[in-house]
Amino acid sequence: MINLSGIHTEKLGLPTNKFVGNLLFAEFSTTIIFSDEENNPIIKEWVDCSDDGEIDRYFYYKSSRFWLKKFINGIISHQDLILNSIDGLLHFQDESNSTTLNNFILSNNYLPNEYKPSSDFFLNEDDAVEIDKIKDYFELEKEKDSIPIKETIKEISIAKKSETLNIHLHQGRGIGFGTVNTEILGKTLTKFDKLYKDVALDIHLGKNRGESKLTKAKKEKLNPFVSTEVYWNIAASYSVLIRPKASEYDLFKQTSNTEIIAQRVFLLLNNSEDSELLKNEYLQHSDFTMSSYKAFLKNIYELELNLELNWFSPLNFNELDQNINYKEANARLKIIENLNVVDNDNFTQIGKFRALNCDTGHYNFVSNDSEQFNGYFDKLIKEGSDRINFIDIYEIKISRQIKKEPGISEAKVTDTILAFYKKE
């Protein structure tokens, strides 16, 4: 038998007292169906035996009536059924003459290829044994054919104790049930990741931030809270679950710093369907974020996608939802294109000048947080700029104007220095 390393347990940890029926095969049952207290399937798979035939190895996993029906109807493969176990855990058990020798738990991500059914093995009624008995017990004919995606996400999120954001690719070029073109998935995740990061940086650094070239120390501090990772997928048509790499929960506010990021992302998505709402929303974000958002929408339009986005927190059970298809993405791009917005704001930065033209008043300034700002001195103080050096630290007051005119895709950002002071 293959030597596996998992989490050892005293007991199996899944209910197997309610036997339902043998599914595969008549000569030697390799797939056996049980039921838990809520009449959800618990499935037992035979996968291995010792060289002398004395020890048999099985694994058990939680499934759902939905996935079991899909398998029985030949829509998903046997491998799909296993890899879509509800909590992602496989409970292994080694037996000899009905005596349990070993119990351990393994993530289905680490299931050896030798234990996986072939990806093209679909149920054939000739191989099925007590199929009618199983269908009748779970009333599979009454089970809905569409995936209960939101409930599945909640179950996984609770089991993994992690905030979860689902990117569900319903339709589009290269999308099938449980499959997606690698390039399409890569582009979609990359565009969303850039949007998420920019929203997060707006929250941590402010919407008036400059171009970020963060120091190593700053990156190490911020990256866990502005980054996500893929940790699950569901074949429905193709659904990717991502989560924050790190999150801090505030007991007083009853929310986490990453939930605030998710709320801001979904507010931008939800308020983009109306020009007046978007006009107000536009001013809540940096130009970097709006550029990322337009790139995300353009990707949906060009790939003719139909996306569903869901977010859920297992800590407070808050949830967020949004659907966007390629026609709606195009409509939102047109709304952004035709926006007429002017916003003025003043803020201060501390750092050093990197370049300065005393004749034109043009400057390049790098803050202590490694953010870059470019623009011109106000005419009233330009003459005094010749006193500036590139060694001392300065505090500057910047007047920023953001001007988005109809028919012009990009907003014009003008940063004018109103005052500067040498820090002693």
C-alpha positions in Angstrom: 0.0 0.0 0.0 1.0 3.6 -0.6 2.5 5.2 2.5 0.3 8.3 3.3 0.9 11.0 5.8 -2.2 12.6 7.3 -3.7 13.7 10.6 -4.3 10.6 12.7 -7.6 10.3 14.7 -9.0 7.8 17.2 -12.2 7.4 15.3 -13.5 7.7 11.8 -15.3 11.0 12.4 -18.1 10.4 9.9 -21.4 8.6 10.6 -21.7 5.2 8.8 -24.4 3.6 10.9 -27.1 4.3 8.3 -26.3 2.1 5.3 -28.1 3.0 2.0 -26.7 0.8 -0.7 -23.8 -0.4 -2.9 -23.3 1.7 -5.9 -20.2 0.1 -7.6 -19.6 -3.0 -8.4 -21.6 -6.2 -8.1 -18.5 -8.6 -7.7 -16.7 -6.4 -5.1 -18.3 -3.2 -3.8 -15.9 -0.4 -4.3 -18.3 2.5 -3.8 -20.8 2.3 -0.9 -23.3 4.9 0.1 -24.3 5.8 3.7 -26.4 8.6 5.1 -25.8 11.1 7.9 -28.5 12.4 10.3 -29.7 15.0 7.8 -30.0 12.5 4.9 -26.9 13.7 3.1 -24.6 11.1 1.4 -21.5 9.8 3.1 -19.5 7.8 0.5 -17.1 5.0 1.1 -14.4 4.2 -1.5 -12.2 1.1 -1.6 -8.7 2.2 -3.0 -6.0 -0.2 -1.9 -4.9 -3.4 -0.2 -1.7 -4.8 1.3 0.5 -7.2 -0.8 -0.8 -10.2 1.2 -4.4 -9.1 0.8 -4.9 -9.0 4.6 -5.5 -5.2 4.9 -7.9 -3.1 2.9 -7.8 0.7 2.6 -10.9 2.8 2.3 -11.6 6.5 2.4 -14.9 8.2 3.3 -16.1 11.7 2.4 -19.1 14.0 2.7 -21.1 14.6 -0.5 -24.5 16.1 -1.3 -27.6 14.9 -3.0 -26.8 17.4 -5.8 -23.4 15.9 -6.7 -24.6 12.3 -6.2 -27.4 12.9 -8.7 -25.0 14.5 -11.2 -22.7 11.4 -10.9 -25.6 8.9 -11.2 -27.0 10.7 -14.2 -23.6 10.6 -15.9 -23.0 14.4 -15.9 -19.8 14.4 -13.8 -17.1 11.8 -13.5 -16.3 9.7 -10.5 -13.2 11.8 -9.9 -15.4 15.0 -9.9 -17.6 13.4 -7.3 -14.6 12.8 -5.0 -12.9 16.1 -5.5 -16.1 18.0 -4.8 -16.4 16.6 -1.3 -18.2 19.1 0.8 -15.5 20.0 3.3 -12.5 18.9 1.1 -11.5 16.1 3.6 -11.0 12.4 3.0 -11.3 10.2 6.0 -9.0 7.1 5.5 -9.4 3.8 7.3 -7.3 0.7 7.1 -9.1 -2.5 8.0 -8.3 -6.2 8.5 -11.0 -8.7 9.1 -13.5 -6.0 10.0 -11.0 -4.6 12.6 -9.9 -1.0 12.2 -6.1 -0.6 12.2 -5.7 3.0 11.4 -7.7 6.2 11.0 -6.3 9.4 9.4 -7.6 12.5 7.5 -6.2 13.8 4.3 -7.1 16.9 2.1 -8.6 15.8 -1.2 -5.9 18.1 -2.7 -3.3 15.5 -1.7 -5.1 12.4 -2.9 -2.5 10.3 -4.8 -3.2 9.9 -8.5 -3.1 6.1 -7.9 -6.3 6.5 -5.7 -8.1 8.7 -8.2 -10.6 7.2 -10.6 -9.9 8.0 -14.2 -11.0 11.5 -15.1 -13.1 10.0 -18.0 -14.8 7.3 -15.9 -18.5 8.1 -15.8 -21.2 5.9 -14.3 -22.5 3.2 -16.5 -25.7 1.6 -15.4 -24.2 -1.8 -16.1 -21.7 -1.2 -13.4 -24.3 0.2 -10.9 -25.7 -2.2 -8.3 -28.4 -0.7 -6.0 -28.9 2.5 -8.0 -32.7 2.6 -7.7 -32.5 2.0 -3.9 -30.0 4.9 -3.6 -32.1 7.2 -5.8 -35.3 6.5 -3.9 -33.7 6.9 -0.4 -32.2 10.4 -1.2 -35.2 11.3 -3.4 -32.8 12.3 -6.2 -35.6 12.9 -8.7 -36.7 15.9 -6.6 -33.2 17.3 -6.3 -32.6 20.5 -8.3 -30.4 20.3 -11.4 -28.7 23.6 -10.8 -25.9 23.8 -8.3 -26.7 25.5 -4.9 -23.5 27.5 -5.3 -24.0 30.0 -2.5 -24.9 27.3 0.0 -21.9 25.2 -1.1 -19.6 28.3 -0.7 -20.9 28.9 2.8 -20.3 25.2 3.8 -16.7 25.3 2.5 -16.1 28.7 4.1 -17.3 27.6 7.5 -15.4 24.3 7.3 -12.2 26.1 6.4 -12.9 29.0 8.8 -12.0 31.5 6.1 -13.6 34.4 4.4 -14.3 33.3 0.9 -14.8 35.1 -2.4 -16.2 33.1 -5.2 -15.5 34.0 -8.9 -18.0 31.9 -10.8 -17.5 31.8 -14.6 -21.0 30.8 -15.7 -20.6 31.3 -19.5 -18.0 32.5 -22.0 -15.5 31.3 -24.5 -13.6 28.2 -23.2 -15.8 27.5 -20.2 -17.4 24.1 -19.7 -18.7 22.1 -16.7 -15.7 21.7 -14.5 -13.3 23.0 -17.1 -12.0 26.4 -18.3 -9.4 27.6 -20.7 -6.2 28.3 -18.7 -5.6 31.7 -20.4 -9.2 32.8 -19.8 -9.0 31.8 -16.1 -5.6 33.4 -15.7 -6.7 36.7 -17.3 -9.8 36.9 -15.2 -8.1 36.2 -11.9 -5.2 38.6 -12.7 -7.6 41.4 -13.5 -9.6 40.8 -10.4 -6.5 40.5 -8.3 -5.3 43.9 -9.5 -8.6 45.5 -8.7 -8.7 43.9 -5.2 -5.1 45.1 -4.5 -5.8 48.6 -5.6 -8.9 48.9 -3.5 -7.0 47.5 -0.5 -4.1 50.0 -1.0 -6.6 52.8 -1.2 -7.8 51.8 2.2 -4.4 51.3 3.7 -2.6 54.3 2.1 -5.5 56.6 1.2 -7.1 57.4 -2.2 -4.7 60.2 -2.7 -1.7 57.8 -2.7 0.9 58.2 -5.3 2.4 55.5 -7.5 3.4 52.8 -5.0 7.0 51.4 -5.0 6.9 50.1 -1.5 9.9 49.4 0.6 10.7 45.8 1.5 9.5 46.5 5.1 6.3 48.1 3.9 5.6 45.2 1.4 6.1 42.6 4.2 3.7 44.5 6.4 0.9 45.2 3.8 1.1 42.2 1.3 -0.6 39.6 3.5 -3.6 42.0 3.9 -3.9 43.1 0.3 -3.3 39.7 -1.3 -5.5 36.7 -1.9 -4.9 33.0 -2.8 -6.9 30.4 -4.6 -7.8 27.5 -2.3 -10.7 25.7 -3.9 -12.6 25.2 -7.1 -16.1 23.9 -7.9 -17.3 22.4 -11.2 -20.2 24.7 -11.7 -19.6 25.7 -14.7 -16.2 26.7 -13.3 -16.1 28.3 -9.9 -12.9 29.5 -8.1 -12.8 30.2 -4.4 -10.2 32.7 -3.1 -9.5 34.0 0.3 -7.3 36.7 2.0 -3.8 35.5 2.8 -4.2 37.2 6.2 -7.1 38.9 8.1 -7.5 40.7 11.4 -10.9 40.7 13.1 -12.0 43.7 15.2 -14.3 42.5 18.0 -15.7 46.0 18.7 -16.5 46.7 15.0 -17.6 43.1 14.5 -15.8 43.0 11.2 -12.3 42.3 9.7 -10.0 44.5 7.7 -10.4 42.2 4.8 -14.2 42.4 5.0 -13.9 46.1 4.6 -11.9 45.6 1.4 -14.6 43.2 0.1 -17.3 45.7 1.0 -15.5 48.5 -1.0 -15.0 46.2 -4.0 -18.7 45.2 -4.1 -19.9 48.8 -3.5 -17.9 49.8 -6.6 -19.5 46.9 -8.6 -23.0 47.6 -7.3 -22.8 51.4 -7.9 -21.6 51.1 -11.4 -25.0 50.5 -13.0 -26.2 54.1 -12.6 -24.3 57.2 -13.7 -25.2 59.3 -10.6 -24.3 56.5 -8.2 -21.0 55.9 -10.1 -20.2 59.6 -10.1 -20.2 59.6 -6.3 -18.5 56.2 -6.1 -15.8 57.4 -8.6 -14.6 60.0 -6.1 -14.1 57.4 -3.3 -11.3 55.7 -5.2 -7.8 56.5 -6.5 -7.2 56.7 -10.3 -5.2 53.5 -9.9 -8.3 51.6 -8.7 -10.5 53.0 -11.5 -8.0 52.0 -14.1 -7.9 48.5 -12.7 -11.7 48.4 -12.6 -12.0 49.4 -16.3 -9.4 46.7 -17.1 -11.5 44.1 -15.2 -14.7 45.2 -17.1 -12.9 45.2 -20.4 -11.7 41.6 -19.8 -15.3 40.5 -19.1 -16.5 42.1 -22.3 -13.7 40.9 -24.6 -14.0 37.3 -23.3 -17.9 37.4 -23.4 -18.1 36.2 -19.9 -21.0 35.9 -17.5 -19.6 36.2 -14.0 -21.1 35.7 -10.6 -19.2 37.1 -7.6 -20.0 36.0 -4.0 -18.4 36.8 -0.7 -19.1 35.2 2.6 -17.6 35.5 6.1 -18.0 32.5 8.5 -17.2 34.9 11.4 -20.4 37.0 11.2 -22.2 35.3 8.3 -22.2 38.5 6.3 -22.5 38.0 2.5 -22.2 40.0 -0.7 -23.3 39.2 -4.3 -23.0 40.7 -7.8 -23.6 39.4 -11.3 -22.0 40.9 -14.4 -22.2 39.6 -18.0 -20.3 41.0 -20.9 -23.2 43.2 -22.1 -23.5 44.8 -18.6 -19.7 45.2 -18.5 -19.8 47.1 -21.8 -22.6 49.3 -20.5 -20.6 50.1 -17.4 -17.6 51.0 -19.5 -19.8 53.5 -21.5 -21.1 55.1 -18.2 -17.5 55.6 -17.0 -16.5 56.9 -20.5 -19.2 59.5 -20.3 -18.7 60.6 -16.7 -18.1 64.3 -16.1 -16.4 64.6 -12.7 -14.2 67.2 -11.1 -12.8 66.7 -7.6 -10.4 68.8 -5.6 -8.6 67.7 -2.4 -5.6 68.8 -0.3 -3.3 66.5 1.5 0.3 66.5 2.9 3.2 64.2 2.3 6.6 63.8 4.0 9.7 62.7 2.0 12.4 63.9 -0.4 12.5 65.6 -3.7 14.1 63.5 -6.5 13.9 66.0 -9.4 13.1 69.6 -9.8 13.1 72.1 -12.6 13.2 75.6 -11.1 12.3 77.2 -14.5 9.1 75.3 -15.2 8.3 74.3 -11.5 8.0 70.6 -12.4 8.9 68.3 -9.5 9.3 64.6 -8.6 8.8 63.8 -5.0 9.1 60.4 -3.1 7.4 60.1 0.2 8.7 58.1 3.2 6.3 55.4 2.2 8.0 55.2 -1.3 5.0 56.7 -3.1 5.9 58.9 -6.1 4.2 62.3 -6.8 4.7 64.4 -9.9 3.4 67.8 -10.9 4.2 71.5 -10.6 4.7 74.1 -7.9 2.0 76.8 -7.5 3.0 80.0 -9.3 3.0 81.9 -6.0 5.8 79.7 -4.5 7.7 78.6 -7.7 10.3 81.3 -7.3 11.3 79.9 -3.9 11.8 76.4 -5.1 15.5 77.1 -5.9 16.2 76.8 -2.2 15.2 73.1 -2.2 17.9 70.3 -2.1 17.7 66.6 -2.6 19.1 65.7 0.8 16.8 67.2 3.4 13.4 65.9 4.3 10.4 68.1 3.4 6.8 68.2 4.2 4.7 69.3 1.2 1.1 70.3 0.9 -0.4 69.1 -2.4 -3.7 70.3 -4.0 -4.9 67.4 -6.2 -7.5 67.9 -9.0 -9.1 64.9 -10.7 -10.9 65.9 -13.8 -12.8 63.2 -15.8 -14.4 64.6 -19.0 -17.0 62.9 -21.1 -15.6 61.0 -24.1 -12.1 60.8 -22.5 -11.3 57.5 -21.1 -8.6 58.5 -18.6 -9.0 61.1 -15.9 -6.5 63.9 -15.7 -4.8 64.0 -12.3 -3.0 67.3 -11.4 -0.9 67.5 -8.3 0.1 71.1 -7.4 2.4 71.9 -4.5 0.9 74.8 -2.4 3.6 74.9 0.3 6.8 73.1 1.4 8.6 73.0 4.7 12.0 71.6 5.6 11.7 69.1 8.4 14.2 69.9 11.1 
